[in-house]
C-alpha cells in the first residue's frame, strides 16, 4: 500500500479538510502552498516543483490546489504573463478560456486546459501550435487533426514588424488575406493597403478591412498656393487587428476589376 507523503511546506496543524493531493501523489496544504507560490512569482520564479519529489507542478494545478480566488488568480497570472512573455514554448493562454497554460513536455503539441476540462465536465485539449481544439484521437501525434495547422501556427507565432515610422508597425510580418486566406506580407514601405496576389482583393494590412479602412483622410494645402495640395491619411484611428487563424475558407471571389496583362 502506498502512503501519501506530506510536502515539507504543508502545515499539518491545520484541519485535514484544508489538505489536497497533488498530481505527484504528495499531500499539500492549500494556504501554505498559496503563500509559497506567490513568493516564488514575486521573486521572479515561474516553476513550481514539489518540495518532496521535485516533480514539476503546472501553474493551473497550483491555482487549483492552493485555492486561489478569482482576484488572486488574475493578479498573479498578469505577473506570470510578464515573466514568461519570452517563453512561448512553455506558457500560452488557452484559446478557449484565455487562462495561462503551462506545458512541461516541450515536444508534445497536445495540451490540456485543466480549467476548461473542469468547466465542461470532460477533457479539453488544444494544439500548442495552431491554438485550436485538438481533434486527433491520438494525443501523442504531431498532427492535431485541424486543417492548415502549420499555416495558422505561422500566423500566430511570426515576428512583428518593428519599423516605428510606418503604419504597419507592430503588425505580424505575415497576414492571411481576409478574402481568400492566402498568406501575404507587407513591403514595409508606403501605406498599409496591399493587394492579395491570389484573389487580387485590396485590403488594409493594419485593420484587415477589405477595400475600406477606418482611417481619416484630409487634404494639406500649401501655404503659398491654395491650388497646390496633396492627400494625407491618418491611420491612427485605424485599429490594428490581432493575429489570425485559418478557417479553411474555400469559396471566395476573384476581384472583378482585376485584368491579366496582355
C-alpha angles and dihedrals in degrees: 000000000000116000119214113237122216114231115244094246094051116113102225092184090075125089115285088235087073096058127094138189116239126215090261091059098252124125121241135184111233100219094047090045090051093052090047094049093047091050092051093051092044089055094049101263122131102178122093112199121180106252091223106045100011091232110152118250116206119236094250091054091050090053091050096045094043093049094233112192118233090256093049092047092051092047096050093039088060089053092048092048089055093045094048100037090116095043101075089148089070107024131046135146117256109256090223107042099015091229117142113263124196122211117204099179104061092190094058119088097186109083130174125225104213094199094052091047090052093045094049096040090231138072115288118191132169138193113260091211106046096021095227130124112284112252104173112099088220108076091192095056120112087223117076094196095244120123118247093012093153093049093049090047089055092051092050098045108031118115123266123248107260105196107117097193096059129077095239093058110141093015116126114269087234125047133176116236106252089223107045102005094235112152115259135180130199120236088226092235132095126001126345094253114112135173119228110237090213107048097010093230115153115226141162111261089206104052098012091233111158110234089332129075133178094238125130117244123201141154127245115211124208115248093232102033124039090194092060106080140140135204117252129189129209111204094176088100091050104100112226110236120229128239119303139229123210113246096189094244110184103173114072137136129245110235105267094219094057114112128183116241113255 
